[in-house]
Amino acid sequence: MYRLLAINVDGTLLRSNGRLQSGTKEAIDYVRAKEVYVTLVTRRHFPSTKKIAKALKLDSFLITHNGAFISKNLDEPLFVKRISEEKTFNIVQVLENYKCNIRLQHEKFSIGTRMRFPGNLIAKAMFGSGDPLFYPMQFVDSLGDYLTDNPVAPPKIEVYSQSEEELRSIAQTVKEHFEDVDVVAVEPHKLEIVPEGVSKLNGLKALANQLDIPLHETVVIGDSLDDIEMIEAAGLGVAMWNAPKEVKFAADWVTRSNNMNGVSYMIKEYFRKQQRIEFLKQIKIEK
């Protein structure tokens, strides 16, 4: 019996074109009718994730910013972990010595350096999961100068560069000079700097603890390398067909791809066997 379903967003819940798979809302309604708590877990910022949740009519706590911000709304988070204002300023001072673009991803807005070089890959990485209509995005010439008068404590700092060698150098420098932060290479042209211990798995643990649901009663569906920890820790770990082989090897179940309704297929196939939790409790009491 599973009581919590955690679904990754990009590459899992969404098709390759960024749209919801057909039948997904119906599948989410189906599993919620069985009294299973459904959450989304993602590297995306909160407003973007909340927009997707609204389309699914989900009013759950959402695990966003890679686990650093868990909430139902912007102003009353269940859990939030930030890089301090002072440390953010000092990290930015170091980063501005490199040929890279920097973006501070707060839950309410983002602030970044103006594009220092042309490149569709960088632009796609920076704007792929943001929507300035509901998530303000500001760009400045010097982020260090901006922070002097406008300090920010973000859950995440993103770093973009066309040079993978440059990113490796940045990662090494930040790790050597700053404690209590983790540096994660998430894409060939992108690094993320997060508070130490922040991860999707730890975000899932925090939510499961709040809901009083043990991890062995959770189902995780994901496709990314950073989903592996969650997939392995869950009672049932599910990989998408479009996931890398490492993710598939870690999973208990491999479903269809994100372009072939993999999430809704898995939900309908597996959860049809599970009765409503309250119904099972009643049977147990009667016995």
Secondary structure, DSSP 4 states (H G I P E B T S, - for coil): ---EEEEEIIIIIB-TTSPBPTTHHHHHHHHHTTT-EEEEE-SS-HHHHHHHHHHTT--S-EEEGGGTEEESSSSS-SEE----HHHHHHHHHHHTTSS-EEEEE-SS-EEEEPPSS--HHHHHHHHTT--TTTS-EEEES-HHHHHHHS----SEEEEE-S-HHHHHHHHHHHHHH-SSEEEEEEETTEEEEEETT--HHHHHHHHHHHHT--GGGEEEEE-SGGGHHHHHHSSEEEE-TTS-HHHHHH-SEE---TTTTHHHHHHHHHHTTPPPHHHHHHHHHH-
